[in-house]
Amino acid sequence: MGDLNPAQCRKSVVDRFQSDAMAASYEAVYLRLATTEPKPPAASADKQGAAAAKDLQPVA
């Protein structure tokens, strides 16, 4: 822990978390999600969803 350089730590944080870097990272995530086929839900999630759907009442 004594080898940490405060100036290097600060530079690293500034480089990674300044607004243009964050925007570019978020854009990359959104593009990846928008161009990737969704994965089918896990089997346990299907069972939970079916059980929850039985409890739904139609809105009049």
mmCIF file of the N, C-alpha and C atoms, coordinates in Angstrom:
data_MODEL
# 
_entry.id   MODEL 
# 
loop_
_atom_site.group_PDB 
_atom_site.id 
_atom_site.type_symbol 
_atom_site.label_atom_id 
_atom_site.label_alt_id 
_atom_site.label_comp_id 
_atom_site.label_asym_id 
_atom_site.label_entity_id 
_atom_site.label_seq_id 
_atom_site.pdbx_PDB_ins_code 
_atom_site.Cartn_x 
_atom_site.Cartn_y 
_atom_site.Cartn_z 
_atom_site.occupancy 
_atom_site.B_iso_or_equiv 
_atom_site.pdbx_formal_charge 
_atom_site.auth_seq_id 
_atom_site.auth_comp_id 
_atom_site.auth_asym_id 
_atom_site.auth_atom_id 
_atom_site.pdbx_PDB_model_num 
ATOM 1   N N  . MET A 1 1  ? 0.830   -1.191  0.000   1.00 0.00 ? 1  MET A N  1 
ATOM 2   C CA . MET A 1 1  ? 0.000   0.000   0.000   1.00 0.00 ? 1  MET A CA 1 
ATOM 3   C C  . MET A 1 1  ? 0.870   1.249   0.000   1.00 0.00 ? 1  MET A C  1 
ATOM 4   N N  . GLY A 1 2  ? 2.055   1.151   0.515   1.00 0.00 ? 2  GLY A N  1 
ATOM 5   C CA . GLY A 1 2  ? 2.952   2.287   0.539   1.00 0.00 ? 2  GLY A CA 1 
ATOM 6   C C  . GLY A 1 2  ? 3.435   2.700   -0.832  1.00 0.00 ? 2  GLY A C  1 
ATOM 7   N N  . ASP A 1 3  ? 3.220   1.862   -1.861  1.00 0.00 ? 3  ASP A N  1 
ATOM 8   C CA . ASP A 1 3  ? 3.693   2.157   -3.204  1.00 0.00 ? 3  ASP A CA 1 
ATOM 9   C C  . ASP A 1 3  ? 2.697   2.990   -4.015  1.00 0.00 ? 3  ASP A C  1 
ATOM 10  N N  . LEU A 1 4  ? 1.547   3.312   -3.446  1.00 0.00 ? 4  LEU A N  1 
ATOM 11  C CA . LEU A 1 4  ? 0.562   4.102   -4.178  1.00 0.00 ? 4  LEU A CA 1 
ATOM 12  C C  . LEU A 1 4  ? 1.049   5.532   -4.346  1.00 0.00 ? 4  LEU A C  1 
ATOM 13  N N  . ASN A 1 5  ? 0.914   6.031   -5.543  1.00 0.00 ? 5  ASN A N  1 
ATOM 14  C CA . ASN A 1 5  ? 1.303   7.397   -5.862  1.00 0.00 ? 5  ASN A CA 1 
ATOM 15  C C  . ASN A 1 5  ? 0.021   8.225   -5.962  1.00 0.00 ? 5  ASN A C  1 
ATOM 16  N N  . PRO A 1 6  ? -0.220  9.128   -5.039  1.00 0.00 ? 6  PRO A N  1 
ATOM 17  C CA . PRO A 1 6  ? -1.465  9.900   -5.068  1.00 0.00 ? 6  PRO A CA 1 
ATOM 18  C C  . PRO A 1 6  ? -1.691  10.637  -6.386  1.00 0.00 ? 6  PRO A C  1 
ATOM 19  N N  . ALA A 1 7  ? -0.663  11.175  -6.970  1.00 0.00 ? 7  ALA A N  1 
ATOM 20  C CA . ALA A 1 7  ? -0.818  11.894  -8.243  1.00 0.00 ? 7  ALA A CA 1 
ATOM 21  C C  . ALA A 1 7  ? -1.243  10.950  -9.358  1.00 0.00 ? 7  ALA A C  1 
ATOM 22  N N  . GLN A 1 8  ? -0.671  9.757   -9.398  1.00 0.00 ? 8  GLN A N  1 
ATOM 23  C CA . GLN A 1 8  ? -1.050  8.770   -10.413 1.00 0.00 ? 8  GLN A CA 1 
ATOM 24  C C  . GLN A 1 8  ? -2.483  8.286   -10.191 1.00 0.00 ? 8  GLN A C  1 
ATOM 25  N N  . CYS A 1 9  ? -2.862  8.097   -8.933  1.00 0.00 ? 9  CYS A N  1 
ATOM 26  C CA . CYS A 1 9  ? -4.243  7.684   -8.622  1.00 0.00 ? 9  CYS A CA 1 
ATOM 27  C C  . CYS A 1 9  ? -5.236  8.736   -9.102  1.00 0.00 ? 9  CYS A C  1 
ATOM 28  N N  . ARG A 1 10 ? -4.942  9.990   -8.808  1.00 0.00 ? 10 ARG A N  1 
ATOM 29  C CA . ARG A 1 10 ? -5.838  11.066  -9.226  1.00 0.00 ? 10 ARG A CA 1 
ATOM 30  C C  . ARG A 1 10 ? -5.935  11.137  -10.741 1.00 0.00 ? 10 ARG A C  1 
ATOM 31  N N  . LYS A 1 11 ? -4.795  11.034  -11.440 1.00 0.00 ? 11 LYS A N  1 
ATOM 32  C CA . LYS A 1 11 ? -4.797  11.068  -12.903 1.00 0.00 ? 11 LYS A CA 1 
ATOM 33  C C  . LYS A 1 11 ? -5.631  9.924   -13.468 1.00 0.00 ? 11 LYS A C  1 
ATOM 34  N N  . SER A 1 12 ? -5.497  8.749   -12.883 1.00 0.00 ? 12 SER A N  1 
ATOM 35  C CA . SER A 1 12 ? -6.256  7.593   -13.344 1.00 0.00 ? 12 SER A CA 1 
ATOM 36  C C  . SER A 1 12 ? -7.762  7.830   -13.195 1.00 0.00 ? 12 SER A C  1 
ATOM 37  N N  . VAL A 1 13 ? -8.148  8.378   -12.062 1.00 0.00 ? 13 VAL A N  1 
ATOM 38  C CA . VAL A 1 13 ? -9.573  8.661   -11.826 1.00 0.00 ? 13 VAL A CA 1 
ATOM 39  C C  . VAL A 1 13 ? -10.071 9.719   -12.792 1.00 0.00 ? 13 VAL A C  1 
ATOM 40  N N  . VAL A 1 14 ? -9.310  10.783  -12.968 1.00 0.00 ? 14 VAL A N  1 
ATOM 41  C CA . VAL A 1 14 ? -9.710  11.849  -13.892 1.00 0.00 ? 14 VAL A CA 1 
ATOM 42  C C  . VAL A 1 14 ? -9.840  11.294  -15.307 1.00 0.00 ? 14 VAL A C  1 
ATOM 43  N N  . ASP A 1 15 ? -8.876  10.489  -15.737 1.00 0.00 ? 15 ASP A N  1 
ATOM 44  C CA . ASP A 1 15 ? -8.907  9.930   -17.090 1.00 0.00 ? 15 ASP A CA 1 
ATOM 45  C C  . ASP A 1 15 ? -10.121 9.037   -17.309 1.00 0.00 ? 15 ASP A C  1 
ATOM 46  N N  . ARG A 1 16 ? -10.463 8.247   -16.315 1.00 0.00 ? 16 ARG A N  1 
ATOM 47  C CA . ARG A 1 16 ? -11.558 7.291   -16.488 1.00 0.00 ? 16 ARG A CA 1 
ATOM 48  C C  . ARG A 1 16 ? -12.931 7.878   -16.236 1.00 0.00 ? 16 ARG A C  1 
ATOM 49  N N  . PHE A 1 17 ? -13.038 8.915   -15.410 1.00 0.00 ? 17 PHE A N  1 
ATOM 50  C CA . PHE A 1 17 ? -14.353 9.378   -14.980 1.00 0.00 ? 17 PHE A CA 1 
ATOM 51  C C  . PHE A 1 17 ? -14.700 10.790  -15.407 1.00 0.00 ? 17 PHE A C  1 
ATOM 52  N N  . GLN A 1 18 ? -13.892 11.421  -16.257 1.00 0.00 ? 18 GLN A N  1 
ATOM 53  C CA . GLN A 1 18 ? -14.305 12.725  -16.770 1.00 0.00 ? 18 GLN A CA 1 
ATOM 54  C C  . GLN A 1 18 ? -15.490 12.520  -17.709 1.00 0.00 ? 18 GLN A C  1 
ATOM 55  N N  . SER A 1 19 ? -16.261 13.550  -17.920 1.00 0.00 ? 19 SER A N  1 
ATOM 56  C CA . SER A 1 19 ? -17.544 13.397  -18.610 1.00 0.00 ? 19 SER A CA 1 
ATOM 57  C C  . SER A 1 19 ? -17.418 12.806  -20.011 1.00 0.00 ? 19 SER A C  1 
ATOM 58  N N  . ASP A 1 20 ? -16.423 13.197  -20.798 1.00 0.00 ? 20 ASP A N  1 
ATOM 59  C CA . ASP A 1 20 ? -16.337 12.647  -22.153 1.00 0.00 ? 20 ASP A CA 1 
ATOM 60  C C  . ASP A 1 20 ? -15.944 11.173  -22.137 1.00 0.00 ? 20 ASP A C  1 
ATOM 61  N N  . ALA A 1 21 ? -15.117 10.762  -21.194 1.00 0.00 ? 21 ALA A N  1 
ATOM 62  C CA . ALA A 1 21 ? -14.763 9.340   -21.087 1.00 0.00 ? 21 ALA A CA 1 
ATOM 63  C C  . ALA A 1 21 ? -15.968 8.529   -20.640 1.00 0.00 ? 21 ALA A C  1 
ATOM 64  N N  . MET A 1 22 ? -16.719 9.054   -19.688 1.00 0.00 ? 22 MET A N  1 
ATOM 65  C CA . MET A 1 22 ? -17.915 8.346   -19.216 1.00 0.00 ? 22 MET A CA 1 
ATOM 66  C C  . MET A 1 22 ? -18.957 8.238   -20.337 1.00 0.00 ? 22 MET A C  1 
ATOM 67  N N  . ALA A 1 23 ? -19.144 9.324   -21.078 1.00 0.00 ? 23 ALA A N  1 
ATOM 68  C CA . ALA A 1 23 ? -20.113 9.312   -22.174 1.00 0.00 ? 23 ALA A CA 1 
ATOM 69  C C  . ALA A 1 23 ? -19.726 8.284   -23.230 1.00 0.00 ? 23 ALA A C  1 
ATOM 70  N N  . ALA A 1 24 ? -18.454 8.223   -23.566 1.00 0.00 ? 24 ALA A N  1 
ATOM 71  C CA . ALA A 1 24 ? -17.994 7.251   -24.560 1.00 0.00 ? 24 ALA A CA 1 
ATOM 72  C C  . ALA A 1 24 ? -18.203 5.826   -24.057 1.00 0.00 ? 24 ALA A C  1 
ATOM 73  N N  . SER A 1 25 ? -17.955 5.600   -22.781 1.00 0.00 ? 25 SER A N  1 
ATOM 74  C CA . SER A 1 25 ? -18.149 4.261   -22.217 1.00 0.00 ? 25 SER A CA 1 
ATOM 75  C C  . SER A 1 25 ? -19.628 3.870   -22.227 1.00 0.00 ? 25 SER A C  1 
ATOM 76  N N  . TYR A 1 26 ? -20.497 4.800   -21.808 1.00 0.00 ? 26 TYR A N  1 
ATOM 77  C CA . TYR A 1 26 ? -21.928 4.514   -21.811 1.00 0.00 ? 26 TYR A CA 1 
ATOM 78  C C  . TYR A 1 26 ? -22.426 4.262   -23.231 1.00 0.00 ? 26 TYR A C  1 
ATOM 79  N N  . GLU A 1 27 ? -21.942 5.061   -24.181 1.00 0.00 ? 27 GLU A N  1 
ATOM 80  C CA . GLU A 1 27 ? -22.361 4.870   -25.563 1.00 0.00 ? 27 GLU A CA 1 
ATOM 81  C C  . GLU A 1 27 ? -21.953 3.486   -26.066 1.00 0.00 ? 27 GLU A C  1 
ATOM 82  N N  . ALA A 1 28 ? -20.761 3.045   -25.720 1.00 0.00 ? 28 ALA A N  1 
ATOM 83  C CA . ALA A 1 28 ? -20.305 1.722   -26.135 1.00 0.00 ? 28 ALA A CA 1 
ATOM 84  C C  . ALA A 1 28 ? -21.191 0.631   -25.544 1.00 0.00 ? 28 ALA A C  1 
ATOM 85  N N  . VAL A 1 29 ? -21.582 0.794   -24.298 1.00 0.00 ? 29 VAL A N  1 
ATOM 86  C CA . VAL A 1 29 ? -22.468 -0.192  -23.663 1.00 0.00 ? 29 VAL A CA 1 
ATOM 87  C C  . VAL A 1 29 ? -23.827 -0.201  -24.361 1.00 0.00 ? 29 VAL A C  1 
ATOM 88  N N  . TYR A 1 30 ? -24.406 0.979   -24.582 1.00 0.00 ? 30 TYR A N  1 
ATOM 89  C CA . TYR A 1 30 ? -25.711 1.051   -25.246 1.00 0.00 ? 30 TYR A CA 1 
ATOM 90  C C  . TYR A 1 30 ? -25.663 0.441   -26.639 1.00 0.00 ? 30 TYR A C  1 
ATOM 91  N N  . LEU A 1 31 ? -24.621 0.727   -27.403 1.00 0.00 ? 31 LEU A N  1 
ATOM 92  C CA . LEU A 1 31 ? -24.507 0.162   -28.744 1.00 0.00 ? 31 LEU A CA 1 
ATOM 93  C C  . LEU A 1 31 ? -24.385 -1.355  -28.697 1.00 0.00 ? 31 LEU A C  1 
ATOM 94  N N  . ARG A 1 32 ? -23.599 -1.855  -27.742 1.00 0.00 ? 32 ARG A N  1 
ATOM 95  C CA . ARG A 1 32 ? -23.451 -3.308  -27.608 1.00 0.00 ? 32 ARG A CA 1 
ATOM 96  C C  . ARG A 1 32 ? -24.795 -3.947  -27.257 1.00 0.00 ? 32 ARG A C  1 
ATOM 97  N N  . LEU A 1 33 ? -25.539 -3.333  -26.336 1.00 0.00 ? 33 LEU A N  1 
ATOM 98  C CA . LEU A 1 33 ? -26.837 -3.886  -25.944 1.00 0.00 ? 33 LEU A CA 1 
ATOM 99  C C  . LEU A 1 33 ? -27.852 -3.801  -27.083 1.00 0.00 ? 33 LEU A C  1 
ATOM 100 N N  . ALA A 1 34 ? -27.788 -2.729  -27.849 1.00 0.00 ? 34 ALA A N  1 
ATOM 101 C CA . ALA A 1 34 ? -28.742 -2.536  -28.941 1.00 0.00 ? 34 ALA A CA 1 
ATOM 102 C C  . ALA A 1 34 ? -28.479 -3.474  -30.113 1.00 0.00 ? 34 ALA A C  1 
ATOM 103 N N  . THR A 1 35 ? -27.266 -3.976  -30.239 1.00 0.00 ? 35 THR A N  1 
ATOM 104 C CA . THR A 1 35 ? -26.936 -4.821  -31.382 1.00 0.00 ? 35 THR A CA 1 
ATOM 105 C C  . THR A 1 35 ? -26.729 -6.284  -30.994 1.00 0.00 ? 35 THR A C  1 
ATOM 106 N N  . THR A 1 36 ? -27.061 -6.635  -29.766 1.00 0.00 ? 36 THR A N  1 
ATOM 107 C CA . THR A 1 36 ? -26.882 -7.999  -29.284 1.00 0.00 ? 36 THR A CA 1 
ATOM 108 C C  . THR A 1 36 ? -28.246 -8.657  -29.111 1.00 0.00 ? 36 THR A C  1 
ATOM 109 N N  . GLU A 1 37 ? -28.371 -9.885  -29.544 1.00 0.00 ? 37 GLU A N  1 
ATOM 110 C CA . GLU A 1 37 ? -29.613 -10.622 -29.353 1.00 0.00 ? 37 GLU A CA 1 
ATOM 111 C C  . GLU A 1 37 ? -29.838 -10.866 -27.865 1.00 0.00 ? 37 GLU A C  1 
ATOM 112 N N  . PRO A 1 38 ? -31.063 -10.678 -27.393 1.00 0.00 ? 38 PRO A N  1 
ATOM 113 C CA . PRO A 1 38 ? -31.325 -10.943 -25.984 1.00 0.00 ? 38 PRO A CA 1 
ATOM 114 C C  . PRO A 1 38 ? -31.194 -12.430 -25.662 1.00 0.00 ? 38 PRO A C  1 
ATOM 115 N N  . LYS A 1 39 ? -30.730 -12.708 -24.461 1.00 0.00 ? 39 LYS A N  1 
ATOM 116 C CA . LYS A 1 39 ? -30.604 -14.093 -24.023 1.00 0.00 ? 39 LYS A CA 1 
ATOM 117 C C  . LYS A 1 39 ? -31.926 -14.541 -23.420 1.00 0.00 ? 39 LYS A C  1 
ATOM 118 N N  . PRO A 1 40 ? -32.296 -15.806 -23.613 1.00 0.00 ? 40 PRO A N  1 
ATOM 119 C CA . PRO A 1 40 ? -33.533 -16.278 -22.985 1.00 0.00 ? 40 PRO A CA 1 
ATOM 120 C C  . PRO A 1 40 ? -33.379 -16.266 -21.466 1.00 0.00 ? 40 PRO A C  1 
ATOM 121 N N  . PRO A 1 41 ? -34.476 -16.027 -20.749 1.00 0.00 ? 41 PRO A N  1 
ATOM 122 C CA . PRO A 1 41 ? -34.376 -16.007 -19.291 1.00 0.00 ? 41 PRO A CA 1 
ATOM 123 C C  . PRO A 1 41 ? -34.023 -17.386 -18.742 1.00 0.00 ? 41 PRO A C  1 
ATOM 124 N N  . ALA A 1 42 ? -33.447 -17.395 -17.572 1.00 0.00 ? 42 ALA A N  1 
ATOM 125 C CA . ALA A 1 42 ? -33.097 -18.652 -16.913 1.00 0.00 ? 42 ALA A CA 1 
ATOM 126 C C  . ALA A 1 42 ? -34.370 -19.405 -16.549 1.00 0.00 ? 42 ALA A C  1 
ATOM 127 N N  . ALA A 1 43 ? -34.280 -20.711 -16.408 1.00 0.00 ? 43 ALA A N  1 
ATOM 128 C CA . ALA A 1 43 ? -35.447 -21.544 -16.102 1.00 0.00 ? 43 ALA A CA 1 
ATOM 129 C C  . ALA A 1 43 ? -36.109 -21.096 -14.811 1.00 0.00 ? 43 ALA A C  1 
ATOM 130 N N  . SER A 1 44 ? -35.340 -20.774 -13.794 1.00 0.00 ? 44 SER A N  1 
ATOM 131 C CA . SER A 1 44 ? -35.940 -20.371 -12.523 1.00 0.00 ? 44 SER A CA 1 
ATOM 132 C C  . SER A 1 44 ? -36.705 -19.064 -12.681 1.00 0.00 ? 44 SER A C  1 
ATOM 133 N N  . ALA A 1 45 ? -36.215 -18.171 -13.532 1.00 0.00 ? 45 ALA A N  1 
ATOM 134 C CA . ALA A 1 45 ? -36.916 -16.912 -13.767 1.00 0.00 ? 45 ALA A CA 1 
ATOM 135 C C  . ALA A 1 45 ? -38.240 -17.177 -14.471 1.00 0.00 ? 45 ALA A C  1 
ATOM 136 N N  . ASP A 1 46 ? -38.287 -18.158 -15.392 1.00 0.00 ? 46 ASP A N  1 
ATOM 137 C CA . ASP A 1 46 ? -39.533 -18.512 -16.061 1.00 0.00 ? 46 ASP A CA 1 
ATOM 138 C C  . ASP A 1 46 ? -40.568 -18.977 -15.055 1.00 0.00 ? 46 ASP A C  1 
ATOM 139 N N  . LYS A 1 47 ? -40.160 -19.813 -14.131 1.00 0.00 ? 47 LYS A N  1 
ATOM 140 C CA . LYS A 1 47 ? -41.091 -20.327 -13.125 1.00 0.00 ? 47 LYS A CA 1 
ATOM 141 C C  . LYS A 1 47 ? -41.593 -19.200 -12.240 1.00 0.00 ? 47 LYS A C  1 
ATOM 142 N N  . GLN A 1 48 ? -40.707 -18.304 -11.840 1.00 0.00 ? 48 GLN A N  1 
ATOM 143 C CA . GLN A 1 48 ? -41.115 -17.184 -10.999 1.00 0.00 ? 48 GLN A CA 1 
ATOM 144 C C  . GLN A 1 48 ? -42.070 -16.269 -11.758 1.00 0.00 ? 48 GLN A C  1 
ATOM 145 N N  . GLY A 1 49 ? -41.781 -16.028 -13.024 1.00 0.00 ? 49 GLY A N  1 
ATOM 146 C CA . GLY A 1 49 ? -42.642 -15.171 -13.831 1.00 0.00 ? 49 GLY A CA 1 
ATOM 147 C C  . GLY A 1 49 ? -44.018 -15.773 -14.018 1.00 0.00 ? 49 GLY A C  1 
ATOM 148 N N  . ALA A 1 50 ? -44.082 -17.084 -14.246 1.00 0.00 ? 50 ALA A N  1 
ATOM 149 C CA . ALA A 1 50 ? -45.373 -17.752 -14.411 1.00 0.00 ? 50 ALA A CA 1 
ATOM 150 C C  . ALA A 1 50 ? -46.171 -17.693 -13.118 1.00 0.00 ? 50 ALA A C  1 
ATOM 151 N N  . ALA A 1 51 ? -45.511 -17.890 -11.992 1.00 0.00 ? 51 ALA A N  1 
ATOM 152 C CA . ALA A 1 51 ? -46.195 -17.837 -10.704 1.00 0.00 ? 51 ALA A CA 1 
ATOM 153 C C  . ALA A 1 51 ? -46.721 -16.429 -10.444 1.00 0.00 ? 51 ALA A C  1 
ATOM 154 N N  . ALA A 1 52 ? -45.932 -15.424 -10.772 1.00 0.00 ? 52 ALA A N  1 
ATOM 155 C CA . ALA A 1 52 ? -46.361 -14.041 -10.563 1.00 0.00 ? 52 ALA A CA 1 
ATOM 156 C C  . ALA A 1 52 ? -47.499 -13.692 -11.506 1.00 0.00 ? 52 ALA A C  1 
ATOM 157 N N  . ALA A 1 53 ? -47.474 -14.198 -12.736 1.00 0.00 ? 53 ALA A N  1 
ATOM 158 C CA . ALA A 1 53 ? -48.518 -13.895 -13.712 1.00 0.00 ? 53 ALA A CA 1 
ATOM 159 C C  . ALA A 1 53 ? -49.871 -14.436 -13.254 1.00 0.00 ? 53 ALA A C  1 
ATOM 160 N N  . LYS A 1 54 ? -49.886 -15.547 -12.531 1.00 0.00 ? 54 LYS A N  1 
ATOM 161 C CA . LYS A 1 54 ? -51.162 -16.099 -12.026 1.00 0.00 ? 54 LYS A CA 1 
ATOM 162 C C  . LYS A 1 54 ? -51.833 -15.133 -11.062 1.00 0.00 ? 54 LYS A C  1 
ATOM 163 N N  . ASP A 1 55 ? -51.029 -14.328 -10.362 1.00 0.00 ? 55 ASP A N  1 
ATOM 164 C CA . ASP A 1 55 ? -51.563 -13.406 -9.368  1.00 0.00 ? 55 ASP A CA 1 
ATOM 165 C C  . ASP A 1 55 ? -52.077 -12.099 -9.974  1.00 0.00 ? 55 ASP A C  1 
ATOM 166 N N  . LEU A 1 56 ? -51.829 -11.864 -11.252 1.00 0.00 ? 56 LEU A N  1 
ATOM 167 C CA . LEU A 1 56 ? -52.261 -10.630 -11.886 1.00 0.00 ? 56 LEU A CA 1 
ATOM 168 C C  . LEU A 1 56 ? -53.763 -10.642 -12.160 1.00 0.00 ? 56 LEU A C  1 
ATOM 169 N N  . GLN A 1 57 ? -54.378 -9.543  -11.919 1.00 0.00 ? 57 GLN A N  1 
ATOM 170 C CA . GLN A 1 57 ? -55.809 -9.407  -12.171 1.00 0.00 ? 57 GLN A CA 1 
ATOM 171 C C  . GLN A 1 57 ? -55.992 -8.421  -13.317 1.00 0.00 ? 57 GLN A C  1 
ATOM 172 N N  . PRO A 1 58 ? -56.910 -8.687  -14.237 1.00 0.00 ? 58 PRO A N  1 
ATOM 173 C CA . PRO A 1 58 ? -57.132 -7.729  -15.327 1.00 0.00 ? 58 PRO A CA 1 
ATOM 174 C C  . PRO A 1 58 ? -57.654 -6.409  -14.772 1.00 0.00 ? 58 PRO A C  1 
ATOM 175 N N  . VAL A 1 59 ? -57.260 -5.316  -15.451 1.00 0.00 ? 59 VAL A N  1 
ATOM 176 C CA . VAL A 1 59 ? -57.729 -3.991  -15.067 1.00 0.00 ? 59 VAL A CA 1 
ATOM 177 C C  . VAL A 1 59 ? -59.023 -3.709  -15.808 1.00 0.00 ? 59 VAL A C  1 
ATOM 178 N N  . ALA A 1 60 ? -60.015 -3.302  -15.059 1.00 0.00 ? 60 ALA A N  1 
ATOM 179 C CA . ALA A 1 60 ? -61.335 -3.032  -15.672 1.00 0.00 ? 60 ALA A CA 1 
ATOM 180 C C  . ALA A 1 60 ? -61.446 -1.620  -16.134 1.00 0.00 ? 60 ALA A C  1 
# 
